[in-house]
Amino acid sequence: MSKALINPANITWARERAGMSVPELAKKLNVKAEQVADWESGDDSPTMKQARNLASATLVSFGILYA
């Protein structure tokens, strides 16, 4: 699976903008909270599908995650 090389800070921004905690976002994306935390810290990146789902769950444009 190809990873989406998105800006980790934008993941945090999108989650906080949506008013979600890390566990809440993880539940919506059907992943572990530790995985979302790794994305936000830059230790890992979501797959393209996970990134699209993240954008949808947080109601942001997919492209804004790359800014």
Backbone hydrogen bonds, N-H to C=O, Kabsch-Sander energy under -0.5 kcal/mol:
donor,donor_aa,acceptor,acceptor_aa,energy
4,A,46,P,-3.3
5,L,3,K,-0.7
6,I,4,A,-2.0
7,N,65,L,-1.8
10,N,7,N,-1.1
11,I,7,N,-1.0
11,I,8,P,-0.6
12,T,8,P,-1.7
13,W,9,A,-2.4
14,A,10,N,-2.5
15,R,11,I,-2.4
16,E,12,T,-2.9
17,R,13,W,-2.8
18,A,14,A,-1.7
19,G,16,E,-1.3
20,M,15,R,-2.3
25,L,21,S,-2.4
26,A,22,V,-2.6
27,K,23,P,-2.2
28,K,24,E,-2.0
29,L,25,L,-2.1
30,N,26,A,-0.8
30,N,27,K,-0.7
31,V,26,A,-2.4
35,Q,32,K,-0.8
36,V,32,K,-1.4
37,A,33,A,-2.5
38,D,34,E,-2.1
39,W,35,Q,-2.0
40,E,36,V,-2.5
41,S,37,A,-1.9
42,G,38,D,-1.0
43,D,38,D,-1.4
44,D,38,D,-1.4
48,M,2,S,-1.6
51,A,47,T,-2.6
52,R,48,M,-2.3
53,N,49,K,-2.4
54,L,50,Q,-2.5
55,A,51,A,-2.4
56,S,52,R,-2.1
57,A,53,N,-2.9
58,T,54,L,-2.0
59,L,55,A,-0.5
59,L,56,S,-0.8
60,V,55,A,-2.3
64,I,61,S,-0.9
65,L,61,S,-0.6
65,L,62,F,-1.2
66,Y,63,G,-1.5
67,A,64,I,-0.9
